[in-house]
Amino acid sequence: MRREDYISDAEVVKRANAAVRLELEKLKALDIPAVICDGKSKKLYYLYSDGSRTEVE
């Protein structure tokens, strides 16, 4: 592949964010808790479709 055929880093980040957003929406629609990481406290949580979250043991 030539360099002109690559997508930019900004486009890669945009697509990755869209993929994560779609996956979280899918889990919410299926009423399956998503596991998320709090960047500040470095703890894992279950995020439920009603917006509540509980810490993973």
Backbone hydrogen bonds, N-H to C=O, Kabsch-Sander energy under -0.5 kcal/mol:
donor,donor_aa,acceptor,acceptor_aa,energy
5,D,2,R,-1.6
6,Y,3,R,-1.1
12,V,8,S,-1.8
13,V,9,D,-2.3
14,K,10,A,-2.3
15,R,11,E,-2.3
16,A,12,V,-2.3
17,N,13,V,-2.5
18,A,14,K,-1.9
19,A,15,R,-2.1
20,V,16,A,-2.2
21,R,17,N,-2.4
22,L,18,A,-2.4
23,E,19,A,-2.1
24,L,20,V,-2.4
25,E,21,R,-2.1
26,K,22,L,-2.2
27,L,23,E,-2.4
28,K,24,L,-2.1
29,A,25,E,-2.3
30,L,26,K,-2.0
31,D,28,K,-1.0
32,I,27,L,-2.7
34,A,47,L,-2.4
36,I,34,A,-0.6
36,I,45,Y,-2.8
38,D,43,K,-2.7
39,G,37,C,-0.7
42,K,38,D,-2.1
43,K,38,D,-0.5
45,Y,36,I,-2.7
46,Y,54,T,-3.1
47,L,34,A,-3.5
47,L,45,Y,-0.6
48,Y,46,Y,-0.6
48,Y,52,S,-2.9
51,G,48,Y,-2.1
54,T,46,Y,-1.7
56,V,44,L,-2.5
